[in-house]
């Protein structure tokens, strides 16, 4: 199973971004990885601002130098205390595009859930959500301060290639964590069965059979991993997947949810399904989204 060796974290110096930097530094230390600290100066905004000065080139140079200094101030204590290689990087351009360019050469992109442009995010979707949809690399969206390595991880599965990738990524990013493997199911046409007069006992039997099939599938999935099976806890519940995942998050005390990209229609950009979008928006803990066949999900 591949490991995370090169991490990149994007920061706009907001509070959420600082949480992302903390988590990225913790992961870099845990995995003995190098860390790239990225800040993007918005090109169009910079151009507008530069036009207000008599010497636009000097203004751009000054803003770039200020950003570089701020990055150095963030990077210096991280590298000094953790003993990891930290590289500050300032880019100029469209924020999302520049972050995606950097993500292409990294094993993991780390982001804060929200940045400084909250109103725009509310109207158009957060930068984090857009980057999760478009990135071909694993993206970790950090929502809480990072104090310790992940110890409790939740992986929702539907037994597709996307959920297999998610489980492998969870095992890789949190090698010492307990991992809850969760599946939510419904009985096909259950509502019509009620209307057709099928008894409660028969419907309950269908549910029990579906639950056992899911438990068997989880057991087979865990057995396919080269890992300690004792740290994987199977949970199967009946209900709507998105709501059931969030309920399981609360009940299990999960610090991280790991999900795979899997769209439900061709128009969904790069296969970010509705359940993943719901969990990304409404969960309390951090969320890692991976793509089937991506670097963190493939076998070594």
C-alpha positions in Angstrom: 0.0 0.0 0.0 1.5 3.3 -1.1 2.3 5.9 1.5 2.0 9.6 1.7 5.5 11.0 1.0 4.8 14.4 -0.5 2.1 16.6 1.0 0.9 20.0 -0.1 -1.2 22.4 2.0 -2.8 25.5 0.7 -3.3 28.5 3.0 -4.8 31.9 2.8 -3.8 32.5 6.4 -7.4 32.2 7.7 -8.2 30.3 10.8 -9.5 27.3 8.9 -6.3 27.3 6.8 -4.2 27.3 9.9 -6.0 24.1 11.1 -5.1 22.6 7.7 -1.5 23.6 8.1 -1.4 22.0 11.6 -2.9 18.8 10.3 -0.6 18.7 7.3 2.5 19.2 9.6 1.3 16.4 11.9 0.8 14.0 8.9 4.1 14.9 7.5 5.8 14.1 10.8 3.9 10.9 11.2 4.7 9.7 7.6 8.2 11.2 7.4 7.0 13.2 4.4 8.0 16.5 2.9 5.6 19.4 3.1 4.9 22.1 0.6 3.2 25.2 2.0 1.3 27.0 -0.8 -0.2 30.5 -1.0 -1.8 31.8 -4.2 -2.1 35.5 -4.9 -5.2 35.9 -7.0 -4.0 37.1 -10.3 -7.1 39.1 -11.4 -7.5 40.8 -8.0 -3.7 41.5 -7.9 -4.0 43.2 -11.4 -6.9 45.3 -10.2 -5.0 46.4 -7.1 -1.8 47.0 -9.0 -3.6 49.4 -11.4 -4.3 51.7 -8.4 -0.5 52.3 -8.0 1.8 54.3 -10.1 4.2 51.4 -10.4 2.2 48.2 -10.8 5.3 46.0 -11.1 6.6 47.3 -7.8 3.2 46.8 -6.1 3.1 43.1 -7.3 6.6 42.6 -6.1 5.8 44.0 -2.7 2.7 41.9 -2.3 4.6 38.8 -3.4 7.4 39.5 -0.9 4.9 40.1 1.9 3.2 36.7 1.1 6.5 34.9 1.0 7.5 36.4 4.4 4.2 35.3 5.9 4.7 31.8 4.5 8.2 31.7 6.0 6.9 32.7 9.4 4.4 29.8 9.2 7.0 27.3 7.8 9.9 28.0 10.1 8.5 26.7 13.4 7.0 23.7 11.6 10.3 22.5 10.2 12.2 23.4 13.4 9.9 21.5 15.8 9.0 18.5 13.6 12.3 18.1 11.8 10.5 17.8 8.4 11.3 19.5 5.1 9.0 22.4 4.6 9.0 24.3 1.3 7.1 27.7 1.1 5.7 28.4 -2.3 4.0 31.6 -3.6 2.1 31.4 -6.9 0.2 34.1 -8.8 -2.9 33.2 -10.8 -6.4 31.9 -10.4 -6.5 30.4 -7.0 -8.2 27.1 -7.8 -6.2 26.5 -11.0 -2.9 27.1 -9.3 -3.7 24.8 -6.4 -4.7 22.1 -8.8 -1.4 22.4 -10.6 0.5 21.9 -7.4 -1.8 19.0 -6.4 -0.8 17.1 -9.5 2.7 16.4 -8.2 1.7 15.6 -4.6 0.4 12.5 -2.8 -2.1 14.5 -0.7 -3.6 18.0 -0.9 -4.7 19.5 2.4 -7.2 22.3 2.6 -9.2 24.2 5.2 -13.0 23.8 5.0 -13.5 27.5 4.4 -11.2 30.4 3.7 -11.6 34.2 3.9 -14.2 34.5 1.1 -17.2 33.0 3.0 -20.0 34.9 1.2 -18.7 33.9 -2.3 -18.3 30.3 -1.0 -21.9 30.2 0.2 -23.2 31.3 -3.2 -20.9 29.3 -5.5 -19.7 26.3 -3.5 -16.6 26.3 -1.3 -13.2 26.3 -2.9 -12.6 23.1 -1.0 -15.6 21.4 -2.6 -14.6 22.5 -6.1 -11.0 21.3 -5.6 -12.3 18.0 -4.3 -14.4 17.5 -7.4 -11.6 18.5 -9.8 -8.5 17.0 -8.3 -7.2 13.7 -9.4 -5.3 13.4 -6.2 -6.5 12.7 -2.7 -7.8 15.8 -1.0 -8.1 16.2 2.8 -10.5 18.8 4.0 -9.7 19.9 7.5 -12.5 21.2 9.8 -11.0 21.0 13.3 -7.7 21.9 15.0 -5.1 19.1 14.8 -3.8 18.0 18.1 -3.1 14.3 17.7 -2.8 11.7 14.9 -6.1 10.3 13.7 -7.2 7.5 16.1 -10.9 6.9 15.0 -11.6 6.8 11.3 -15.0 6.2 9.6 -15.1 4.7 6.0 -18.5 4.4 4.4 -18.6 1.7 1.8 -20.9 0.5 -0.9 -18.5 -2.2 -2.2 -17.7 -0.3 -5.4 -14.2 0.5 -6.6 -14.6 3.9 -5.0 -15.2 2.5 -1.5 -12.3 0.0 -1.9 -10.1 3.0 -2.7 -11.4 4.8 0.4 -10.7 1.9 2.7 -7.1 1.5 1.4 -6.5 5.2 1.8 -7.8 5.2 5.4 -5.5 2.4 6.3 -2.6 4.3 4.8 -3.2 7.7 6.2 -4.0 6.5 9.7 -1.8 3.4 10.3 -2.6 3.1 14.0 -6.3 4.1 14.0 -9.4 2.1 14.6 -11.3 2.0 11.4 -15.1 1.7 11.3 -16.3 0.2 8.0 -19.8 1.4 7.6 -22.6 0.4 5.2 -26.1 1.8 5.0 -28.7 -0.2 3.1 -32.3 -0.2 2.1 -34.5 -3.0 0.9 -35.4 -2.6 -2.8 -39.0 -1.6 -3.3 -39.7 -1.7 0.4 -42.4 0.8 0.2 -44.2 -1.2 -2.5 -43.9 -4.3 -0.4 -45.8 -2.5 2.3 -48.5 -1.5 -0.1 -48.7 -5.0 -1.5 -49.5 -6.3 1.9 -46.3 -8.1 2.7 -46.1 -8.7 6.4 -43.8 -7.0 8.8 -42.1 -10.3 9.6 -41.3 -10.8 5.9 -39.9 -7.3 5.4 -37.8 -7.7 8.6 -36.5 -11.0 7.2 -35.5 -9.2 4.0 -33.7 -6.5 6.1 -31.8 -9.2 8.1 -30.7 -11.0 5.0 -29.5 -7.7 3.4 -27.6 -6.8 6.6 -25.9 -10.2 6.7 -24.9 -9.9 3.0 -23.3 -6.5 3.8 -21.4 -7.9 6.8 -20.1 -10.7 4.7 -19.0 -8.3 2.0 -17.2 -6.1 4.6 -15.4 -9.1 5.9 -14.2 -10.0 2.5 -13.2 -6.5 1.8 -11.1 -6.2 5.0 -9.6 -9.7 4.3 -8.3 -8.4 1.0 -6.2 -5.8 2.8 -2.6 -6.4 4.0 -3.4 -5.1 7.5 -4.4 -6.1 11.0 -8.0 -7.1 10.7 -8.5 -6.4 14.4 -8.6 -2.7 13.9 -11.5 -2.8 11.5 -15.0 -2.6 13.0 -18.0 -3.4 10.8 -21.2 -1.6 11.2 -24.3 -2.0 9.0 -27.5 0.1 9.4 -30.8 0.4 7.6 -31.5 3.9 6.3 -30.6 6.7 4.0 -26.8 6.6 3.4 -26.0 10.3 3.8 -28.0 10.7 7.0 -26.8 7.3 8.4 -23.2 8.2 7.8 -23.6 11.5 9.8 -25.3 9.6 12.6 -22.5 7.1 12.7 -20.0 9.9 12.8 -21.6 11.2 15.9 -22.0 7.8 17.6 -18.4 6.6 16.8 -16.6 9.9 17.6 -14.9 9.7 14.3 -12.1 12.2 13.7 -11.9 11.5 10.0 -14.3 10.3 7.3 -12.7 8.7 4.2 -14.8 8.5 1.0 -14.3 7.7 -2.6 -15.5 9.7 -5.6 -18.5 8.1 -7.2 -20.9 10.1 -9.2 -24.5 9.1 -9.9 -24.9 10.8 -13.3 -22.5 11.8 -16.2 -23.0 15.5 -15.4 -21.4 15.3 -12.0 -17.9 16.8 -12.3 -15.3 14.1 -11.9 -17.6 11.7 -10.1 -18.3 13.5 -6.8 -21.5 11.8 -5.8 -24.4 13.4 -3.9 -23.7 11.4 -0.7 -20.0 12.5 -0.7 -21.1 16.1 -1.3 -23.6 15.8 1.6 -21.0 14.4 4.0 -18.4 16.9 2.9 -20.8 19.8 3.7 -22.4 18.6 6.9 -19.9 16.5 8.7 -18.1 17.8 11.8 -14.9 15.9 11.4 -12.3 16.1 8.7 -13.0 14.4 5.3 -10.6 12.7 3.0 -11.8 12.1 -0.6 -9.9 9.8 -2.9 -10.4 8.6 -6.5 -10.4 4.9 -7.5 -6.9 4.1 -8.8 -5.4 7.2 -7.2 -2.0 7.1 -5.5 -3.2 6.6 -2.0 -5.6 3.8 -3.0 -3.4 1.6 -5.1 -1.4 -1.4 -4.0 2.3 -0.9 -3.7 
